[in-house]
Amino acid sequence: MAPAPATDPIIGQTFGNVVAKSLLGRGGMGAVYLGYHAGLDMKVAIKLLPDLFVGRTELVERFLREARLSGRLQHPNIVRTLDVGQSHGVYYLVMEYVEGVDAQKLLDREKRFSPMRAVNIAGFVARALGEAHEQEIMHRDIKPANILIARDGKVKVTDFGLARSLTNTATALTLSNQVVGTPNYMAPEQIKTTTVDMRVDIYALGVTLWQFLTGILPFEGETPMAVLLNVVNEPLPMPEETFGALPKELREAIVAMTAKDPRRRLPNIPAVLAVLKKARDALLHAGLDSTAPLNSSGTRPPVGETRDPVSGASFAAPIPVPPKDAPPKRADPNTFSKPLGSEGAGKPAARPASARPGTAPPQRKPPTR
């Protein structure tokens, strides 16, 4: 957590029912503070629109749009929006506070993720996108910096600041007709045209998964425009040193998610979950089932060495053996034992009428001759 300057006028201010306590960070769309919600007796995050932008109608509407859209999304893998308003001359957004770190900072520290950990995190992001797409909302800025990893291992997608409702053209804003997004993660059609759909999120998730595995960005350029041109014209590289030892199912999943032509790309999130499940099963079959952080040599830690999922600190400890019948943690990428896309699996089958209490067995018809 970055310490706030002693002269920060926001510290101690009240926004609705929330008191700002300390600065968490700053970005292009405003500052984020740690706050305390007295009514709910809990820590929250407060996102403030910069004073510089308050006079610009399109940016204010974009900020409020984030609040309206994210407020509609209720999912364990999406950061919840709790309140929105205007106070002390600024607009604010109160969100669920996730104690942890974003995947970009984690990647910067660890250089790259183990294949199983990468696939698991991508799977939880896909589930979050599935909920958004069902609400006809696309994120449009999926990248590691917008994926939070909590201390308990839960994965949560944040920052719907670039989100666009597929059913409300009034929310389809751009900044003075400029391309909106982060260059390396933008689908080619997102760069060339304003006519896009939820497949741009699938492309960005594929690039994010590629980055988790390689630790680098796929396209280089001296300027953002040069990167955009490479995104449109250059194929996604598949370096042998990374993908040579991985199951073909994982390579095929990334290729299918990042096809340049959206007509050849995976069409929806159920299709993404299906290929990620195949990749996960292939990793299990190949013995690449570790979700532990990789060490400097790119190998897994020794048996008996445990690491904090956020701090990365290691300590010697016996590996706990969960009870035989203990259910898996749904959103912990370190204990992801439920196949992707199988939330409905494992439900008991409906009993036949004859087995239900209070019902008579069905009468058998005599055989016909």
HUUR-V594397 format. One record per helix or strand of 2 or more residues. SS is the DSSP state (hx for helix, st for strand). FROM is the first residue (numbers start at 1). TO is the last residue. Records with the same first field share a line. If there is no record, write none. Layout:
BEGIN
SS = FROM-TO + FROM-TO
END
This chain:
BEGIN
st = 14-15 + 18-27 + 30-37 + 42-48 + 81-87 + 90-96 + 100-102 + 137-138 + 147-150 + 155-157 + 164-165 + 305-307 + 314-316
hx = 51-54 + 57-71 + 103-110 + 115-134 + 144-146 + 169-171 + 183-185 + 188-192 + 199-214 + 224-233 + 240-243 + 248-257 + 262-264 + 269-285 + 333-335 + 353-355
END
